[in-house]
Amino acid sequence: MSLSKVRAGEGGQAMSKSKSKAPEQTFEEVKYLRYLIEHEIPVCIRLSNNDEVQGLVEFFDASFIRITRRNAPNLFLFKHDIKYLYEVR
């Protein structure tokens, strides 16, 4: 079978549709942040300017996360300023 027939969908097998695109939102963020709050798991947060902040997630909203720190002021961090966070055990 020639390449032109395969591209045109002719021949033995019909061309399968392309795979579906991965969703942009999995809605797992809320579950994970609740887990961090309930279990009081310390986290380290890397900000978009490469600063790091450590503490406990105390509260979160659609726009920000509140971090409670020892011997330092609590912080409200906008989510759009966060690169990533990871657990510190």
JOURCOR-V521884 format. One line per field, one symbol per residue. ss: DSSP state (H for helix, E for strand, - for the rest). phi: phi as a letter, one per 30 degrees, with the letter a starting at -180 (. if undefined). burial: # if it has 24 or more other ideal C-beta (glycine too) atoms within 12 Angstrom, else .. A space follows every 10 residues. Layout:
ss = ???
phi = ???
burial = ???
This chain:
ss = --HHHHHH-- ---------- --------HH HHHHHHHH-- -EEEEEE--- -EEEEEEEEE ---EEEEE-- ----EEEEHH HEEEEEE--
phi = .dddddddid jdcddddddd ddddcciced ddddedddch ddbcccddci dbbclcdcab bdcbbcccbd haddbccddd ccdabbdcc
burial = .......... .......... .......... ..#..#.... ..###..... ..######.# ....####.. ....#.#... .#..#....
